[in-house]
Amino acid sequence: MINSLKIKIIGLITLTIIGIVSLVSYIAYRHQKEMLYDMATYNTSVLNETVKNSISDAMRSGRSQEISAIFSRLRSKEFISNLRIVDESGKIINSADQAEIGHFLPERERQELKSNFQQKFTLSENRQVFHSFARIANNPLCYKCHSPSLKTLGFLETELSMGYMERFLDREKRTAAVSTVLIIAMIIVVVSIFLIFYVDKPIRKLISNMEAVENGNFDQRTMITSSNEMRILSQSFNRMVERFQDMMETNINHERELARAQEKLSHHRETHLMNQKLEEQIKEIENLNITLEERIEEIEEANYKIADLAGELEDKNTTLENAVSKLSTLYKVGLAINSTMETESLFKLIVRTSMDTLRAQIGYIILYNMERHEMVITTLIGHEGLSPSGTVLPMTPSSVSSWVIENGKPLLIADINQVPEFDRLSSMGYERKTLICAPLIVKNEIIGTITVVNKIDNSTYNHEELELFSTIAAQASIAIKNAKLYDEQQKTYLNTIQALVSAIEASDSYTRGHSERVTYYSLELAKKLELPQDRLKVIERAAILHDIGKIGIDLTLLHKEGRLTADDINDLQQHPTIGMKILEPIEFLQDVRLCIGQHHERYDGHGYPNSIPAAELLLESRILAIADAFDAMTSDRPYRKALPVEVAINELYSNAGSQFDPELVPHFVELLKDSQFQNSRVKTAATA
């Protein structure tokens, strides 16, 4: 450890630094002492001049007794040991120490007074006191008291204590010592870190790699970039390892070649015998090769036959995959088309499904009116331009749909430029490039056509897509037929039930037209609230049928003009429940049934028949409750005349939040104040 290069370098640097810092500190200390001596000299000179001026002022003013007071005050300072005035013989004339007045100075100091000087400074033998003598010269102002022949009136002696300066010097010495130690420590730490990272660590890495090479690992390479010298050393090490490795490999290869040569010599004779046997075996192999070549030709012929069969099988697999894909697509299309029975929704679903399946830009359904011999655009998607739904189109020779209806079969136009008999620009306002049009046939009767136009990727339609689209059209025809039957069935149910409601209202002149007016009010409020089409249908049917339950109420009770008893009121309040029971078997009216059952429920939860809270009430039933109540208030009743509209509006506002939905009442009142609504309301009332 002691012999370590790092320790030696750190030790040498430490000793050098200590020597240099110590020498600098000693020189600084000597310089400080000289500065202190100069400071003492300067301070003493200033003090002497100040004291001499104070003495002169006191003497001129006749206050000689103040000199002792001045000396006493100055002696109280820490750095002043004594002040005195002596004559040329060395006798003490005045002093801060009254006890020494009249005594003589020591011989050495008296001798110093005899030399001609203006000011003199000396340091005591023990270096603790700094002496100064300042000559007090005679001047004209002093001739009143002293003879003009005298040149010197006396000497001012000042003794300064060097103790406070020595303490300052000691403090500076300690500070310098501590600073020196810290500087040496920091330099040692910095040098140590430098040596560890830039000398010791790279050397250790080299030593580690050299030990690995010594153990036979010649793949060791190192690259040290901490300094140019270390980089050159590492590069030299790498080149040495590479050369050593090459030498080892060359030596090993020579030994292997020597071993092989010896082995070859030892087995040369055996090899000769084996060569003879090999020649015999080669002849046998040549005979086998001839036979094998004949067999290979037979195998190649068989491979050609297998390749032909594989090609045929691949074609059949492709055909099968296409068929499976087509069936899967038709299955999905069938599920989508048969998922709804609403005619309008069904038409849109058929067109969108066809467009998605055949990747079309435009799709539409046209229905054919055989009596008028004209076509009506029912659903058009992808082109919202010149021909909205409901537009009537004439039967023209250049119309693709007219051709399909007249010929009763689908039409494929791969490129419109190849069929000049059809216009490139459709009568519906779009440009045709490629299209497929198929007839919609119900009971062997063409009811219209379905068409897809222009592919999204701008390619052309082919015969396979024509077959697929024809099958989709056949499925769509069946779905349209079922939807029409479903619509007819619903209309039959609704007409029957509405006839019952009309029969009830016809028996009472006071309620005649009530359902029609409530339906009108409810629909207008629902449209103002922007309810979707399916919910508009629900509220329309519920408004028409909301009093169907009155079939189960005694007619005498319905026409009773006198005051109703509690039992009468209870019986009348059962008509929503009776209406729900009447409509319960009709599955497609379940939402309508629920709305009818709630149209007399209150917003505060105190309505009848079930006291349902507002959070559980349908929006449609809350709309119906406002419309029903408003018509009841503005219509004649057996027990009162119709209320004015303004009074009915006040009643709605008064009961908003209790009986009626407070958010719906303002919307309904806005409708009532609309002039167009008022005119329509009057017409509806007159018609009813």
C-alpha positions in Angstrom: 0.0 0.0 0.0 2.9 2.4 0.9 4.6 1.5 -2.4 1.5 2.6 -4.3 2.1 5.2 -7.1 -1.0 7.0 -6.1 0.2 7.4 -2.4 3.6 8.6 -3.5 2.2 11.2 -5.9 -0.3 12.4 -3.3 2.4 12.5 -0.6 4.9 14.4 -2.8 2.2 16.9 -3.8 1.1 17.3 -0.2 4.7 18.0 1.0 5.2 20.5 -1.8 2.0 22.3 -1.1 2.7 22.5 2.6 6.2 23.9 2.0 4.9 26.5 -0.5 2.0 27.5 1.7 4.1 27.7 4.8 6.7 30.0 3.0 3.9 32.2 1.7 2.3 32.3 5.2 5.6 33.3 6.8 6.3 36.1 4.2 2.7 37.3 4.7 3.2 37.3 8.5 6.4 39.3 8.2 4.7 41.7 5.9 1.8 42.1 8.4 4.3 42.9 11.2 5.9 45.6 9.2 2.5 47.0 8.3 1.7 47.0 12.1 4.9 48.9 12.8 4.1 51.4 10.1 0.5 51.8 11.4 1.9 52.4 14.9 4.3 55.0 13.6 1.5 56.8 11.7 -1.0 56.6 14.5 1.6 57.9 17.0 2.5 60.8 14.7 -1.1 61.8 14.4 -1.6 61.4 18.2 1.5 63.5 18.9 0.3 66.3 16.7 -3.2 66.2 18.2 -1.8 66.3 21.8 0.6 69.1 21.0 -2.2 71.2 19.5 -4.4 70.5 22.6 -1.5 71.5 24.9 -0.8 74.7 23.0 -4.5 75.6 23.1 -4.7 75.0 26.8 -1.5 77.0 27.5 -2.5 80.0 25.4 -5.9 80.0 27.2 -4.1 79.9 30.6 -5.7 76.5 31.4 -2.4 74.6 32.1 -4.2 72.4 34.6 -6.2 70.8 31.7 -3.0 69.1 30.4 -3.1 66.5 33.1 -6.8 65.9 32.4 -6.1 65.5 28.7 -3.3 63.0 29.5 -5.6 61.0 31.8 -8.4 60.8 29.2 -5.9 59.6 26.5 -4.4 57.1 28.9 -7.8 55.5 29.4 -7.6 54.2 25.9 -6.5 50.6 25.6 -3.6 51.1 23.3 -2.0 54.1 25.1 0.2 53.1 28.0 1.4 56.6 29.1 1.9 60.2 28.1 4.4 62.7 29.5 6.2 65.9 28.8 10.0 66.1 29.6 12.6 68.8 29.3 15.9 68.6 27.5 17.6 67.1 30.6 15.1 64.3 30.7 13.1 65.6 33.7 9.4 64.8 33.7 7.5 68.0 33.7 4.0 66.7 33.3 2.6 63.1 33.0 -0.6 61.1 32.9 0.9 59.3 35.9 1.1 62.1 38.6 3.5 60.1 40.7 6.3 60.3 38.2 6.3 64.1 37.8 9.7 65.5 38.8 11.6 62.3 38.2 14.1 61.7 35.4 13.8 59.3 32.4 16.2 56.3 32.3 19.7 57.0 31.0 19.2 55.4 27.6 16.1 57.6 26.9 17.9 60.8 28.1 20.8 60.1 25.7 18.3 59.9 22.9 17.0 63.4 23.7 20.4 64.9 23.1 20.3 64.0 19.4 18.8 66.6 17.1 15.4 65.2 15.8 11.9 66.3 15.2 10.2 63.0 15.9 11.8 59.6 17.0 10.2 56.2 17.3 11.6 53.2 19.2 10.4 49.8 20.3 11.1 48.5 23.8 13.4 45.6 24.4 10.5 43.3 25.2 8.7 44.7 22.1 5.5 45.3 24.2 5.8 49.2 24.2 6.2 51.6 21.3 8.0 54.8 22.4 7.9 58.1 20.5 9.4 61.5 21.2 8.1 64.6 19.5 9.9 68.0 19.9 7.7 70.9 21.2 9.3 73.9 19.5 9.2 77.5 20.8 7.2 79.9 18.6 6.2 83.6 18.8 3.0 82.7 20.6 5.0 81.3 23.5 7.3 84.3 23.9 5.1 85.7 26.5 5.9 82.8 28.8 9.3 81.6 27.5 12.4 83.4 26.3 12.7 83.7 22.6 16.2 82.3 22.8 14.9 78.9 23.6 14.4 76.7 20.6 12.8 73.8 22.3 10.3 74.0 25.2 10.3 70.2 25.8 9.5 66.8 24.4 6.2 64.9 24.3 6.8 61.2 25.0 4.1 58.8 24.0 4.0 55.1 24.9 1.7 52.9 22.9 0.9 49.3 24.0 1.6 46.8 21.3 -0.6 44.2 23.0 -3.8 45.0 21.1 -1.7 44.8 17.8 -0.2 41.5 18.8 -3.7 40.2 19.5 -4.8 41.3 16.1 -1.6 39.7 14.6 -2.3 36.4 16.5 -5.9 36.4 15.3 -4.7 36.9 11.7 -2.1 34.2 12.3 -4.8 31.7 13.4 -7.0 32.6 10.5 -4.1 32.1 8.1 -3.3 28.8 9.7 -6.9 27.5 9.4 -7.1 28.8 5.9 -3.8 27.1 5.0 -5.0 23.8 6.4 -8.3 24.0 4.5 -6.6 25.0 1.3 -4.1 22.1 1.7 -7.0 19.7 2.4 -9.0 20.9 -0.6 -6.0 20.6 -2.8 -5.3 17.1 -1.5 -9.0 16.1 -2.1 -9.0 17.5 -5.6 -5.7 15.9 -6.5 -6.9 12.6 -5.0 -10.1 12.7 -7.1 -8.1 13.6 -10.2 -5.6 10.8 -9.6 -8.4 8.3 -8.9 -10.4 9.1 -12.0 -7.6 10.0 -14.4 -4.7 7.8 -13.2 -5.7 5.1 -10.7 -9.0 4.0 -12.4 -7.6 3.7 -15.9 -4.5 1.9 -14.6 -6.7 -0.5 -12.7 -8.7 -1.1 -15.8 -5.5 -1.9 -17.7 -4.3 -4.2 -15.0 -7.7 -6.0 -15.0 -7.5 -6.5 -18.7 -3.9 -7.7 -18.5 -4.8 -10.3 -15.9 -7.6 -11.5 -18.2 -5.1 -11.8 -21.0 -2.8 -13.7 -18.7 -5.6 -16.1 -18.0 -6.1 -16.8 -21.7 -8.9 -14.4 -22.6 -7.6 -12.6 -25.7 -10.9 -10.9 -26.5 -10.1 -8.1 -24.0 -10.1 -4.6 -25.5 -10.0 -1.3 -23.7 -10.4 2.3 -24.7 -9.4 4.9 -22.1 -10.1 8.6 -23.1 -9.4 10.3 -19.8 -6.2 11.8 -21.2 -4.0 11.5 -24.4 -1.4 9.5 -22.6 -3.9 7.0 -21.2 -5.6 6.8 -24.7 -2.2 6.0 -26.3 -1.4 3.5 -23.6 -4.8 1.7 -24.1 -4.3 1.7 -27.9 -0.8 0.2 -27.4 -2.3 -2.4 -25.0 -4.9 -3.3 -27.6 -2.4 -3.7 -30.4 -0.2 -5.8 -28.1 -3.1 -8.1 -27.3 -4.0 -8.4 -30.9 -0.5 -9.3 -31.9 -0.2 -11.8 -29.0 -3.5 -13.3 -30.1 -2.4 -13.6 -33.7 0.9 -15.3 -32.5 -1.0 -17.7 -30.3 -3.4 -18.6 -33.2 -0.6 -19.0 -35.6 1.2 -21.3 -33.2 -1.9 -23.4 -32.6 -2.5 -23.7 -36.3 1.1 -24.8 -36.9 0.7 -27.5 -34.1 -2.6 -28.7 -35.7 -1.1 -28.9 -39.1 1.8 -30.8 -37.7 -0.5 -33.2 -35.9 -2.5 -33.7 -39.1 0.6 -34.4 -41.1 1.7 -37.0 -38.6 -1.7 -38.5 -38.7 -1.7 -38.6 -42.5 1.7 -40.3 -42.5 0.5 -42.9 -40.0 -2.6 -43.7 -42.0 -1.2 -43.4 -45.5 -1.1 -47.1 -45.9 -4.6 -47.6 -44.6 -5.8 -44.8 -46.9 -4.4 -46.6 -49.9 -6.3 -49.7 -49.0 -9.5 -47.8 -48.5 -9.1 -46.1 -51.8 -9.1 -49.4 -53.5 -12.3 -50.3 -51.7 -13.8 -46.9 -52.6 -13.2 -47.4 -56.3 -15.1 -50.6 -56.1 -18.0 -48.9 -54.2 -18.0 -46.0 -56.7 -18.6 -48.5 -59.5 -21.6 -49.9 -57.6 -22.9 -46.3 -56.9 -22.7 -45.5 -60.6 -24.9 -48.5 -61.4 -27.3 -47.4 -58.7 -27.3 -43.8 -60.1 -28.4 -45.1 -63.4 -31.3 -46.9 -61.8 -32.1 -43.8 -59.6 -32.2 -41.5 -62.7 -34.9 -43.8 -64.2 -36.9 -43.6 -61.0 -36.5 -39.8 -60.8 -38.0 -39.4 -64.3 -41.0 -41.4 -63.2 -41.3 -39.2 -60.0 -41.1 -36.0 -62.1 -44.0 -37.3 -64.3 -46.0 -38.0 -61.1 -45.2 -34.5 -59.8 -46.5 -32.9 -63.0 -49.8 -34.7 -62.5 -50.0 -33.7 -58.8 -49.3 -30.0 -59.8 -52.2 -30.1 -62.3 -54.5 -31.6 -59.6 -53.4 -29.0 -57.1 -54.2 -26.2 -59.6 -57.7 -27.6 -60.1 -58.2 -27.9 -56.4 -57.0 -24.4 -55.8 -59.5 -23.1 -58.4 -62.3 -25.0 -56.7 -61.2 -23.7 -53.2 -61.3 -20.2 -54.5 -64.8 -20.7 -56.0 -65.9 -22.2 -52.7 -64.4 -19.3 -50.6 -66.3 -16.9 -52.9 -69.5 -18.8 -52.4 -69.0 -18.9 -48.6 -68.2 -15.2 -48.5 -71.3 -14.4 -50.6 -73.5 -16.6 -48.4 -72.0 -14.9 -45.3 -72.7 -11.5 -46.7 -76.2 -12.4 -47.7 -76.8 -13.8 -44.2 -75.6 -10.6 -42.6 -77.7 -8.5 -45.0 -80.7 -10.6 -44.2 -80.3 -10.2 -40.5 -79.9 -6.4 -40.9 -82.9 -6.0 -43.2 -85.2 -8.2 -41.1 -84.2 -6.3 -37.9 -87.0 -3.7 -38.3 -90.6 -3.6 -39.4 -90.9 0.2 -39.8 -91.3 1.0 -43.5 -89.3 4.2 -43.5 -86.5 2.8 -41.3 -86.5 -0.4 -43.4 -86.0 1.5 -46.7 -83.0 3.4 -45.2 -81.6 0.2 -43.8 -81.9 -1.6 -47.1 -80.1 1.2 -49.0 -77.3 1.6 -46.5 -76.7 -2.1 -46.2 -76.6 -2.4 -50.0 -74.2 0.5 -50.3 -71.9 -0.9 -47.6 -71.9 -4.4 -49.2 -71.2 -3.1 -52.7 -69.1 -0.1 -51.6 -71.3 2.4 -53.4 -71.2 6.2 -53.3 -75.0 6.6 -54.0 -78.0 4.3 -53.3 -81.7 4.8 -53.6 -85.1 3.0 -53.8 -87.8 4.0 -56.3 -91.4 2.8 -55.9 -93.5 2.3 -59.0 -97.1 3.5 -59.3 -98.7 1.2 -61.8 -102.0 3.2 -62.1 -100.3 6.5 -62.8 -97.3 4.9 -64.7 -94.8 7.0 -62.7 -91.9 6.5 -60.3 -91.5 8.1 -56.8 -88.1 8.5 -55.1 -88.6 6.9 -51.6 -85.1 6.8 -50.2 -82.0 8.6 -51.6 -78.7 8.3 -49.7 -75.3 9.8 -50.8 -76.7 12.6 -52.9 -78.7 15.3 -51.2 -78.9 17.5 -54.3 -81.7 18.1 -56.7 -84.1 15.2 -56.0 -85.3 14.8 -52.4 -87.4 11.9 -51.2 -90.9 12.1 -52.6 -89.9 13.5 -56.0 -91.9 12.0 -58.9 -90.0 10.8 -61.9 -91.6 10.1 -65.3 -91.0 6.8 -67.2 -88.5 7.7 -69.9 -86.4 5.4 -72.3 -83.2 6.9 -70.9 -84.1 6.0 -67.3 -82.4 2.9 -65.9 -85.2 2.2 -63.4 -87.8 2.5 -66.2 -85.9 -0.1 -68.2 -85.7 -2.5 -65.2 -89.4 -2.0 -64.4 -90.5 -2.7 -68.0 -88.1 -5.6 -68.5 -88.5 -7.1 -65.0 -84.9 -8.0 -64.7 -81.7 -6.5 -63.1 -79.3 -4.3 -65.2 -75.5 -4.0 -64.9 -73.8 -1.1 -66.4 -70.0 -1.5 -65.9 -69.2 1.7 -67.9 -71.9 4.2 -68.8 -69.8 5.3 -71.8 -70.4 1.9 -73.4 -74.3 2.2 -73.3 -75.2 5.5 -75.1 -79.0 4.7 -74.7 -78.7 5.8 -71.1 -77.8 9.3 -70.0 -74.5 9.9 -68.2 -76.2 12.6 -66.1 -79.1 11.1 -64.1 -82.5 12.9 -63.9 -81.8 13.1 -60.1 -78.8 15.4 -60.7 -75.7 13.2 -60.3 -73.2 11.8 -62.8 -73.3 8.1 -63.4 -70.2 6.0 -64.1 -71.0 2.5 -63.1 -74.2 1.1 -61.5 -76.4 -1.9 -60.8 -80.2 -1.7 -60.7 -82.4 -4.6 -59.5 -86.3 -4.9 -59.4 -88.2 -5.2 -56.2 -90.8 -7.9 -56.8 -93.7 -8.7 -54.4 -96.2 -11.5 -55.5 -94.8 -11.5 -59.1 -95.5 -7.7 -59.3 -92.8 -5.1 -59.6 -93.3 -2.5 -56.9 -90.1 -0.6 -57.6 -86.3 -0.7 -58.0 -83.2 -0.5 -55.8 -80.0 1.0 -57.3 -76.3 1.4 -56.3 -74.2 3.9 -58.2 -70.5 4.6 -58.5 -68.1 2.6 -56.4 -66.1 4.3 -53.7 -62.7 3.2 -55.1 -63.8 4.3 -58.6 -63.6 0.7 -60.0 -66.5 -0.9 -62.0 -69.2 -3.4 -61.0 -69.0 -7.0 -62.4 -71.4 -9.9 -62.8 -70.6 -11.5 -59.5 -71.7 -8.3 -57.8 -74.8 -8.2 -60.0 -75.7 -11.7 -58.7 -75.1 -10.7 -55.1 -77.1 -7.5 -55.5 -80.0 -9.3 -57.1 -80.2 -11.7 -54.2 -80.1 -8.7 -51.8 -83.0 -7.1 -53.8 -85.0 -10.4 -53.5 -84.4 -10.4 -49.7 -85.4 -6.7 -49.6 -88.6 -7.4 -51.5 -89.6 -10.0 -48.9 -88.8 -7.6 -46.1 -90.8 -4.8 -47.7 -93.7 -7.1 -48.2 -93.6 -8.1 -44.5 -93.3 -4.5 -43.4 -96.3 -3.6 -45.4 -98.3 -6.4 -43.9 -97.1 -5.3 -40.5 -98.2 -1.7 -41.2 -101.6 -2.9 -42.4 -102.0 -5.0 -39.3 -101.0 -2.0 -37.0 -103.4 0.3 -38.9 -106.2 -2.3 -38.5 -105.6 -2.4 -34.8 -105.4 1.3 -34.4 -108.4 2.0 -36.6 -110.4 -0.5 -34.6 -109.4 1.0 -31.2 -109.8 4.6 -32.5 -113.3 3.7 -33.7 -114.1 2.6 -30.1 -112.7 6.0 -28.8 -114.7 7.9 -31.4 -117.8 5.9 -30.3 -117.2 6.9 -26.7 -116.8 10.6 -27.6 -119.8 10.5 -30.0 -122.0 9.6 -27.1 -121.1 12.8 -25.3 -121.3 16.2 -27.0 -119.0 17.7 -24.4 -116.1 15.4 -25.1 -116.5 15.1 -28.9 -113.2 15.9 -30.7 -111.3 15.8 -27.4 -108.8 13.1 -28.6 -108.1 14.9 -31.9 -107.3 18.2 -30.1 -105.2 16.5 -27.4 -103.3 14.7 -30.2 -102.6 18.0 -32.0 -101.4 19.8 -28.8 -99.2 16.9 -27.8 -97.6 16.5 -31.2 -96.9 20.3 -31.6 -95.2 20.4 -28.1 -93.2 17.2 -28.9 -92.0 18.7 -32.2 -91.0 21.9 -30.4 -89.0 19.8 -28.0 -87.4 18.1 -31.1 -88.3 14.5 -30.1 -87.2 11.8 -32.6 -89.7 10.4 -35.1 -90.3 7.1 -33.2 -91.2 9.0 -30.0 -93.5 11.3 -32.0 -95.4 8.2 -33.2 -95.7 7.0 -29.6 -97.1 10.2 -28.3 -99.5 10.5 -31.3 -101.0 7.0 -30.6 -101.1 7.6 -26.9 -102.9 10.9 -27.3 -105.5 9.3 -29.6 -106.1 6.4 -27.3 -105.5 8.0 -23.9 -109.3 7.7 -22.9 -109.8 4.2 -24.3 -110.2 3.0 -20.7 -113.5 4.9 -20.4 -115.1 2.0 -22.3 -115.1 0.2 -18.9 -116.8 3.2 -17.1 -120.6 3.3 -16.7 -122.1 5.8 -19.3 -124.4 7.3 -16.7 -121.3 8.2 -14.6 -119.6 9.7 -17.6 -122.7 11.9 -18.4 -123.5 12.7 -14.8 -124.1 16.5 -14.4 -124.4 16.7 -10.6 -121.7 16.7 -8.0 -119.6 13.5 -8.0 -119.3 11.4 -4.9 -116.0 9.9 -3.6 -116.9 6.5 -5.1 -117.7 8.2 -8.5 -114.3 9.8 -8.5 -112.6 6.6 -7.6 -114.4 4.8 -10.4 -113.5 7.5 -13.0 -109.8 7.3 -11.9 -109.6 3.7 -12.9 -109.9 4.5 -16.7 -106.0 4.7 -17.2 -105.7 1.2 -15.6 -108.5 -0.1 -17.7 -106.9 1.4 -20.9 -103.6 -0.4 -20.0 -105.4 -3.7 -19.7 -107.2 -3.2 -23.0 -103.9 -2.6 -24.9 -101.9 -5.2 -23.0 -102.3 -8.0 -25.7 -101.0 -5.6 -28.5 -97.2 -5.9 -28.3 -96.3 -3.0 -30.6 -98.3 -0.6 -28.3 -96.4 -1.3 -25.1 -94.8 2.2 -24.9 -98.2 3.7 -25.8 -99.8 1.6 -23.1 -97.4 2.8 -20.5 -97.9 6.5 -21.5 -101.7 6.1 -21.3 -101.3 4.6 -17.8 -99.3 7.7 -16.6 -101.2 10.6 -18.3 -103.0 11.4 -15.0 -100.0 11.1 -12.8 -98.7 14.3 -11.2 -95.2 15.8 -11.2 -95.2 15.8 -7.4 -96.1 12.1 -7.2 -99.7 12.6 -5.9 -101.4 11.6 -9.1 -103.5 8.5 -10.0 -103.7 5.6 -10.4 -100.3 4.7 -9.0 -98.8 7.9 -7.5 -95.6 7.6 -9.6 -92.8 10.2 -8.8 -91.6 12.6 -11.6 -88.3 10.8 -12.0 -90.1 7.6 -13.2 -92.6 9.3 -15.6 -92.2 9.1 -19.3 -91.6 12.5 -21.1 -94.4 11.6 -23.4 -96.8 11.1 -20.5 -95.8 14.5 -19.0 -96.5 16.2 -22.4 -99.9 14.3 -22.7 -100.9 15.4 -19.1 -100.5 19.2 -20.1 -102.3 18.8 -23.4 -105.2 16.8 -21.8 -105.6 19.3 -18.9 -105.5 22.3 -21.2 -108.2 20.9 -23.6 -110.3 19.9 -20.6 -110.1 23.5 -19.2 -110.9 25.2 -22.6 -113.8 22.8 -23.4 -117.4 22.9 -22.2 -118.3 20.4 -19.5 -121.7 19.4 -18.0 -120.8 21.1 -14.7 -119.2 24.3 -16.2 -118.5 26.4 -19.3 -115.1 26.5 -21.1 -112.5 28.7 -19.5 -110.8 31.4 -21.5 -107.3 30.6 -22.8 -105.7 33.2 -20.5 -107.3 31.7 -17.4 -106.2 28.2 -18.5 -102.6 29.5 -19.0 -102.6 30.9 -15.4 -103.8 27.5 -14.1 -100.9 25.8 -15.9 -98.4 28.2 -14.4 -100.1 27.9 -10.9 -99.8 24.1 -11.0 -96.3 23.9 -12.6 -94.1 21.9 -10.3 -97.0 20.2 -8.6 -99.3 18.8 -11.2 -97.3 19.6 -14.4 -93.6 19.5 -15.4 -92.3 23.0 -14.7 -89.9 22.8 -17.7 -92.6 21.9 -20.2 -95.3 24.4 -19.2 -93.3 27.5 -20.6 -92.8 25.7 -23.9 -96.5 24.9 -24.2 -97.5 28.5 -23.4 -95.1 29.7 -26.1 -97.0 27.5 -28.5 -100.3 28.9 -27.4 -99.1 32.5 -28.0 -97.9 31.7 -31.5 -100.3 33.1 -34.1 -99.8 30.2 -36.6 -100.5 27.7 -33.8 -103.6 29.5 -32.8 -105.0 29.4 -36.4 -104.2 25.7 -36.7 -105.8 25.1 -33.2 -109.0 26.8 -34.4 -109.1 24.7 -37.6 -108.5 21.5 -35.6 -111.3 22.3 -33.2 -113.7 23.1 -36.1 -112.8 19.9 -37.8 -113.2 17.8 -34.6 
